[in-house]
Amino acid sequence: MTASSMDDLVSLAKRRGFIFQSSDIYGGLQGVYDYGPLGVELKNNLKAAWWRAMVYDRDDIEGLDAAILTNPMTLRHSGHEATFTDPLVDCRACKSRWRADHLEGNTCPGCGSNDLTEPRPFNLMFKTQVGPVQDGGSFAYLRPETAQAIFTNFKNVVDSTSPKLPFGIAQIGKAFRNEITPRNFIFRVREFEQMELEFFVKAGEDEAWHRTWVDLRLDWWEQQGVPKDQLELYHVPADELAHYSKATVDVMYRFPHGLEELEGIANRTDFDLGSHTKNQDDFELQAKVEPNSDSNAKLAMQDLEAKAWHVPFVIEPSAGVDRGVLAVMNEAYRVEELENGNTRTVMSFKPHLAPIKVAILPLKRNHEGIVTKAKEIKKNLMRLGVGRIFYEDTGNIGKGYRRHDEVGTPLCVTVDFQTIEEDDTVTVRHRDSMAQQRVAVSELPAFVEEFMRS
Ligand code: ATP
């Protein structure tokens, strides 16, 4: 077995249709990637696993799917207009631009010169014109995090679902950041997806809930095939905290290019709801917020016993979908030496994440009996609703197995002469062990269903 390098992953991702450079035929667009036929399945499966864990498995979290285009007021009062910046330096020698806190020493990574400007704040938000009149006033931001729309919809969700604290609102969606130096494949990009939960709690219970969510998130990553011994917790020091945070724990993963953030879990206190609330003086906010005369909402909850209104605290586990896909691919990738001296590349995804669940391979592509049977099996397995069942009639079973090893299909089902002439059984071949077994066609759906649950 060998560990993967970023080059191995990039090459497999392109060769097998997981991830492509965006606008490739025009030379690409830096920091922007497209997900291909298998990538979209993997990514959707990862998002579905998160949604299941957050929304379906619990009864205290509701979902939301808010817009990407965001009223500038939202991002003014959230603090992003003023502070969502990275330190930018210019190299005077080669005219390149870099993020100052990513430099080693005071040296330009492009040309090696030390002739760099002083760092200055560079705002990462993308702006876009809204409507036909280009008067400079009618613009919106592309959201830099999905979280803000959860806060601005807080009252809508509370009024429509009547939750009691603690409760959460979960959202998966695109976010955009004009990163100074996008790099490391899909690790740092300008257009990405986040899976964010805002979990609202009573002040005073925030620190215990923060610890709980760190533990829950580590367990979840392990269920996706990212083991805890590849993760490290980084307790962000006070001078590095984002403007809204009282405490942040970053879940760091050993990516091929080094130990970096996979997910951030922040205690955002009552900062966001407080910042977006009118008449803030009515509340005893613990966070320091700017006055807000633009909002028309009171983002607070009523304590029925005390008959008082208060602004909840919020714990936010915020995970990157693309960084998750990269971590899952990195953990799944292995190259194995076979007994015959050859090697095989295997993506050993957990079954629920695999882009293709079962490949159906007819032994002969032109044999009517075998083909009909194979198509019938596909139809029956599709009824399970476990994901993609792929019919593939190249007629070369050995090559089919290799190809499906490389894209991570956990089960291959071969339909042969024994199936149609003797006993109505098929060969089920397992990706990881390469073991083969005969299973009766009538028992195949139950077999696959059971396997997918494992
Ligand atoms: P970093 O320090 O790596 O720039 P961050 O601390 O700014 O990340 P957060 O604001 O905490 O990131 O965002 C939450 C999550 O969103 C991150 O843990 C990461 O998984 C994802 N994310 C943030 N920026 C990017 C990006 N440019 N490309 C891909 N994913 C990102």
Residues whose N, C-alpha, C, O or C-beta is under 5 A from the ligand:
A	BS01	ATP	R177 E179 I186 F187 R188 V189 F192 Q194 E261 L262 E263 G264 S318 A319 G320 D322 R323
